[in-house]
Amino acid sequence: MQLLNYIHRTLDYALALVKLVQNREVGWQTLNRKTGKYEREQQPILKKLKLLLLFNPLTEWIDRTHLFRLWIHEKTVTSGKSWEALSHPCKC
């Protein structure tokens, strides 16, 4: 019974989502200045997918860890150069 209830809820959600997409009721509500009515903004699907790809927690985490590793690498390289300068003061 529980499994059927879960499948029913999932299908209901999917069909409601399909109906919203068909009626173009996805996107933020914005005010149309000419008519004064609220309408859903409409963006191309490729733009929405690109924004979803760029601004999701996984991409931000990957970017943050990459920048952190780059910062550690640069810090290590500069400290190595300063250590080399201290250990060999004369470049003979």
Secondary structure, DSSP 8 states (H G I E B T S, - for coil): -HHHHHHHHHHHHHHHHHHHHHTT--S-EEE-TTT--EEE----HHHHHHHHHHSSHHHHHHHHHHHHHHHHHHHHHHHHHHHHHHH--S--
